[in-house]
Structures are given as C-alpha cells and as structure tokens.
Amino acid sequence: MTLSLLVPGGHGQLGRELAARATRLSSVHAPGSAELDITNAGAVVEAVKTLAESAAAQGHSPLVLNAAAYNAVDDAEADATRAFAVNGDGPRLLAAACSSHNVPLVHLSTDYVFAGDGDRPYATTDPVRPRSAYGVTKVAGEEAVLGSGARAWVVRTAWVYGAYGNNFVKTMARLSATRDTLSVVDDQRGCPTWTGDLAAGLLELAERIVGPDAPAEQLLHCTGAGDTTWYEFAGAIFEELGLDPARVRPSKSAEFPRPAPRPSYSVLSDQAWREVGLTPLRPWRQALSAAFAVHGEYFREAVVAAQR
C-alpha cells in the first residue's frame, strides 16, 4: 500500500534525505519549521488531521516520521527552555495528534540519552542517563511519545552526516582547505551514520509499520555498523577527499572543553533492529565511500568555499 508521509523537520539534513528517497513509494510532505512548528499545538493538530484525511481520500496509509529537533547540543545548555519545547513538547504534541487520528508515528532520538561511560554497545533495554541538557530533552521526547498511547516507534541514531545541512564531514572538508594539520579527539567512540542509509532504514520501517507485520518492539537503534573514533573518522574523510590522512592528529577531549559534555562511548547496538527483521545498515566505512560516490560534490564544495 502506498504511504502518505508527513516529515516534520523536512528541511534538515535527514528530513531532506527522507523527502528525496521517499518519493518512489509514497506521497511526501516535508515542511520545515517555518511551515510546521511542532511546538504549536494547533498547527500540529491541523497537519496530522490533513494527513489522515488526504491519505484516506487517496487510499494511502498515513504515517508521521518526525525529523524535527533542536540539535545545537552546546547551545541547549543555556537555552534549555527552547530545546525542551522542540525536543520534549513537540514530540508530545505530535504523538497526541497521531493518537487522536490513528496515525502511526516514528520519532528520531539520539545516543545522548545515555551517559556515554559504557564499554559495550548500548542496548535498547539499557537505562538512560543523559549528562547534557540536550540529552535530557531528548529523553523527555522519547517518554512522551512512548507513553502517549499512539502507535509509535522511537529510533535512536548517532553521528549523523549527509549531503544537506552542517555536519562533521563538511566541517572536516572545510578545515582541510585552510589548515595544514587538524587535531581531532580520539577518546570518543561512536557509529558514523550516513543519512542515505538511515533514510532507507526508516522508510523500510515505515513500510513494515503500515503492513500486516508491524514490529512489536517500539524502541530501536539504527546506526552505521561498526564503530570508530572522531579521529579515525576524520582520517577516513581525508582519504575520500584524496588528501593525506596523516594531516589529522589525535588529541584528547580535555583539550577542547565544550559547554555540553560529550559521551566517551556512544556505540548503539542494532540487535533489536535486526531481531524484528529490518535490514542492518552497512559498515560505516563503506557507507562513507558510498556517500562520497553519490553526493561527493556536496562535501567537496565545502573545500571550495573555504578556499575563496
């Protein structure tokens, strides 16, 4: 059955990727925050109602895939009220509207819900213990969605990068043009996740949800397979740019103090994702090569812009 998708946060790096990839299997409305502010209760109710009515008229299955978020991790320490409005209240309003109109909801969350002091991949059953204001607001959003009574799924991901918006890959590309060497931390470990693979996984989940065998598990992890450090990730980016990875030097987090603490270990286990029969994402290094093969111009334009 064809999907009718509403993608709040549709102008962000994941939202744009979802909108581009979803057209093959669905009708898609991917509004940015200026068009759909998920903290505005009336706007949220109207958007979900319109989705449900439009899908019914076309014989489609409606689904909301929430990619809207306040992702400025450091800014959230001083702007917790706004971060909570977007990351906590916004998902609550979406879930309530979805429950009222019997529309399934998939909500995106983050590795920052964990303390980051583990030594094995975090399972979906592990207790959350956020250490930053951003992480606290994302936990609030998860709890609001899962406790809403809506047919809802929360998908945590991490270290996301892609063709659109700002991200680590573009930052490394830009800095490569202006610095002979770069110092990048080697004491934080996680799972780089390309928006292309993440979007494909989320759309596979969406199709399952509206089909006859929707996953019973409502909390899932979806990241690039394997794990690495920011330092190793940066070296791989230099390789994809055709540059010498030896220009990247290892450093420690203590050398770069930030307002919000970063998790030392934020590797997420995809066991629950695989157990419900969803396709695991490819290894992160393969995905990085694929991302450059498909969207290399978006990453390299950061180099060109820095050289102007």
Stockholm file with secondary structure:
# STOCKHOLM 1.0

chainA/1-308         MTLSLLVPGGHGQLGRELAARATRLSSVHAPGSAELDITNAGAVVEAVKTLAESAAAQGHSPLVLNAAAYNAVDDAEADATRAFAVNGDGPRLLAAACSSHNVPLVHLSTDYVFAGDGDRPYATTDPVRPRSAYGVTKVAGEEAVLGSGARAWVVRTAWVYGAYGNNFVKTMARLSATRDTLSVVDDQRGCPTWTGDLAAGLLELAERIVGPDAPAEQLLHCTGAGDTTWYEFAGAIFEELGLDPARVRPSKSAEFPRPAPRPSYSVLSDQAWREVGLTPLRPWRQALSAAFAVHGEYFREAVVAAQR
#=GR chainA/1-308 SS CCEEEECTTTTSHHHHHHHHHHTTTEEEECCCTTTCCTTCHHHHHHHHHHHHHHHHHHTCEEEEEECCCCCCTTGGGTCHHHHHIIIIIHHHHHHHHHHHTTCCEEEEEEGGGSCSBCSSCBCTTSCCCCCSHHHHHHHHHHHHHHTSSSSEEEEEECSEECSSSCCHHHHHHHHHTTCSCEEEESSCEECCEEHHHHHHHHHHHHHHHTSTTCCSCCEEECCCBSCEEHHHHHHHHHHHTTCCGGGEEEECGGGSCCSSCCCSBCCBCCHHHHHTTCCCCCBHHHHHHHHHHHHHHHHHHHHHHHHC
#=GC SS_cons         CCEEEECTTTTSHHHHHHHHHHTTTEEEECCCTTTCCTTCHHHHHHHHHHHHHHHHHHTCEEEEEECCCCCCTTGGGTCHHHHHIIIIIHHHHHHHHHHHTTCCEEEEEEGGGSCSBCSSCBCTTSCCCCCSHHHHHHHHHHHHHHTSSSSEEEEEECSEECSSSCCHHHHHHHHHTTCSCEEEESSCEECCEEHHHHHHHHHHHHHHHTSTTCCSCCEEECCCBSCEEHHHHHHHHHHHTTCCGGGEEEECGGGSCCSSCCCSBCCBCCHHHHHTTCCCCCBHHHHHHHHHHHHHHHHHHHHHHHHC
//
